[in-house]
Amino acid sequence: MERLTPHVLIRHECFRPRMSAFSLLELLAVIAVIAIMTWLGEGALGGLNRSYSITQSAEDLRGLLLIARQEALTRNSPVEIRFCRPSASDPVGFVQSILHKADGSLLPLARPLKLPDTVLIDLSSSNLRSTLFNQTNAVSNTTGFAPNTSGLSLPGLGTTYEVFSFFLRPNGSTSLPWNAGSLPCITIRDALIASNPPTNYATLLLDPANAKTFIIRP
């Protein structure tokens, strides 16, 4: 067994591994880099999430119209499509499909489609963004939105809200006027970026003659 003479102790001390540590400045630099990368990542992911919400909302609306058309054909009764908003200063929050039964009663076909808070239906008709809402409202026979008079309630709104509606007929057509030059359209855009025209959007085209739908996504 080796005796721990002063020379041996010195030799042991020379070969003992030294523990290194970060300085305060180095730690602050690392934290700053992590914060910047996190911020950049959240911005990119946020943009992707909003883009996905726009695409998904357009597909959900298209699906609602397809199912409503099928119900009108199958049940041989008109189905009303309603775009609902709390007031004239609010965006459209719900889209609802309602079967008009032969006895005059109304039957919602499914839960109202609620749009995410990150997207909205652009009600402007400029640049042909949402020309649907310039057509005649099937409820009021006037152009644009009108007060709800059906008595149907919506979550969080009750029966006090405004609607714009049109019908899907049992023969597969709609109550909208047919124009060979253009199709009624609905544009869904990013609610957080109010550019004109919108930079991130999806436009749904509706053929009044056969209720077929097409989605345009830049």
Protein Blocks (a to p, Z undefined) as FASTA:
>chain_A
ZZddfklmmmmmmmpccdddddfklmmmmmmmmmmmmmmmmmmmmmmmmmmmmmmmmmmm
mmmmmmmmmmmmmnopacddddddfblmbccfbdcdddddfkopacdfbdcddddfkbcc
dfbfghhlammlmpccfklopghjdddfklpacehklmadcdddddddfkopafbdcdfk
bccddddddfklccdddfbdcdddddfklopacdddZZ
